[in-house]
Amino acid sequence: MTNNQHITVLLNEATKALQVKKNHWYIDATFGRGGHTQKILEEGGKVIAFDVDQEAIEFGKKMFGSSIKPGNLILVRENFANISSIISSLREDGQIEDIDGILFDFGTSTQQLKSNERGFSFEGDGELDMRMDNRLGVKAKDLLALIPTNQLEELFREFGGENDARRIAKAIKNSPHPITTTKELSNLIINIKGRQQGKLHPATKVFQALRIAVNTEIENIMMVLPQALELLNSEGRIVTIAFHEGEDREVKNTFKLWEQEEKGENLSKNPIIPTNEEIKGNSRSRSAKMRIFIKK
Ligand SMILES: C[S@@+](CC[C@H](N)C(=O)[O-])C[C@H]1O[C@@H](n2cnc3c(N)ncnc32)[C@H](O)[C@@H]1O
């Protein structure tokens, strides 16, 4: 589904993996533009959808009114790291019943990436912000100012896989003025690494690393997975789509451990990946890996 340019990745595969049953409840932990939510609703499921981004929630309220009104969709502006307490209070209020599946489509939406003001993109010019949740206190530009050189280097290497992490971290810290905009950072990196036509933009990895750090993306995944397992009905499914090696590794190791502990079945020793046709139509999907776990 295409909504205002965000193309949902692995739409059919993820919905099939959830095995949606009519009138049963599912959680879409990363609503975005609601592509997966829409499909679950079309298949007769009911959805509690989370997103930290106010714009995503506003979009959902506008576009999904016909599902919200009869109570088939509940939109929550919350971090999925707090999933247990939110679901408990919805249950106490009698708004929902047991949960049969939880879907995570980690990372950012196209709207977030493309918006200059949000500061995610090395292509535009805006303040280096990168907060998906604008209630958070620390922006990307603050991280650059606050973190010492060696930790900045580690961050670029660990979350971005950036080979020139040291040179870039040093250049940021030695800059005569603070680096506060996407253009300044992108130009600084181009100066160090150069730019080759047709190759990945040289700032891609550093921008990715900063985004993951600002939004504590790996920590959120570590926090939510045990809660998700606890919340599910027996035979309920967790489906994850990750675009970043570190995020996918966290899921992979957790599912493997759960299977060893006999908590259920890990269906994805090899992850499910998009078809060549999907990648051709949506290059953003090329790094996606989907994993499935079925609770005992
Ligand atoms: C890749 S997009 C999801 C796209 C969606 N599946 C669709 O088809 O439109 C990821 C969304 O998850 C949200 N998000 C990321 N981390 C989150 C978190 N910890 N809690 C809640 N929402 C989060 C982002 O704001 C973004 O809107």
Ligand as a Chemical Component Dictionary entry (heavy atoms), coordinates in Angstrom:
data_LIG
# 
_chem_comp.id                   LIG 
_chem_comp.type                 NON-POLYMER 
_chem_comp.pdbx_formal_charge   0 
_chem_comp.three_letter_code    LIG 
# 
loop_
_chem_comp_atom.comp_id 
_chem_comp_atom.atom_id 
_chem_comp_atom.alt_atom_id 
_chem_comp_atom.type_symbol 
_chem_comp_atom.charge 
_chem_comp_atom.model_Cartn_x 
_chem_comp_atom.model_Cartn_y 
_chem_comp_atom.model_Cartn_z 
_chem_comp_atom.pdbx_ordinal 
LIG C1  C1  C 0  8.880  1.800  9.215  1  
LIG S1  S1  S 1  7.670  2.844  9.922  2  
LIG C2  C2  C 0  6.250  1.813  9.953  3  
LIG C3  C3  C 0  5.491  1.797  8.673  4  
LIG C4  C4  C 0  4.173  1.063  8.732  5  
LIG N1  N1  N 0  4.331  -0.349 8.949  6  
LIG C5  C5  C 0  3.382  1.318  7.463  7  
LIG O1  O1  O 0  3.142  0.379  6.722  8  
LIG O2  O2  O -1 2.991  2.456  7.205  9  
LIG C6  C6  C 0  8.108  2.855  11.613 10 
LIG C7  C7  C 0  7.201  3.713  12.482 11 
LIG O3  O3  O 0  7.423  3.296  13.835 12 
LIG C8  C8  C 0  7.508  4.406  14.670 13 
LIG N2  N2  N 0  8.349  4.006  15.799 14 
LIG C9  C9  C 0  9.678  3.768  15.785 15 
LIG N3  N3  N 0  10.099 3.406  17.002 16 
LIG C10 C10 C 0  8.991  3.389  17.811 17 
LIG C11 C11 C 0  8.782  3.075  19.182 18 
LIG N4  N4  N 0  9.790  2.717  19.984 19 
LIG N5  N5  N 0  7.517  3.127  19.650 20 
LIG C12 C12 C 0  6.485  3.491  18.841 21 
LIG N6  N6  N 0  6.639  3.823  17.545 22 
LIG C13 C13 C 0  7.870  3.759  17.025 23 
LIG C14 C14 C 0  8.097  5.502  13.821 24 
LIG O4  O4  O 0  7.711  6.766  14.324 25 
LIG C15 C15 C 0  7.531  5.196  12.442 26 
LIG O5  O5  O 0  6.352  5.940  12.222 27 
# 
loop_
_chem_comp_bond.comp_id 
_chem_comp_bond.atom_id_1 
_chem_comp_bond.atom_id_2 
_chem_comp_bond.value_order 
_chem_comp_bond.pdbx_ordinal 
LIG C1  S1  SING 1  
LIG S1  C2  SING 2  
LIG S1  C6  SING 3  
LIG C2  C3  SING 4  
LIG C3  C4  SING 5  
LIG C4  N1  SING 6  
LIG C4  C5  SING 7  
LIG C5  O1  DOUB 8  
LIG C5  O2  SING 9  
LIG C6  C7  SING 10 
LIG C7  O3  SING 11 
LIG C7  C15 SING 12 
LIG O3  C8  SING 13 
LIG C8  N2  SING 14 
LIG C8  C14 SING 15 
LIG N2  C9  SING 16 
LIG N2  C13 SING 17 
LIG C9  N3  DOUB 18 
LIG N3  C10 SING 19 
LIG C10 C11 SING 20 
LIG C10 C13 DOUB 21 
LIG C11 N4  SING 22 
LIG C11 N5  DOUB 23 
LIG N5  C12 SING 24 
LIG C12 N6  DOUB 25 
LIG N6  C13 SING 26 
LIG C14 O4  SING 27 
LIG C14 C15 SING 28 
LIG C15 O5  SING 29 
# 
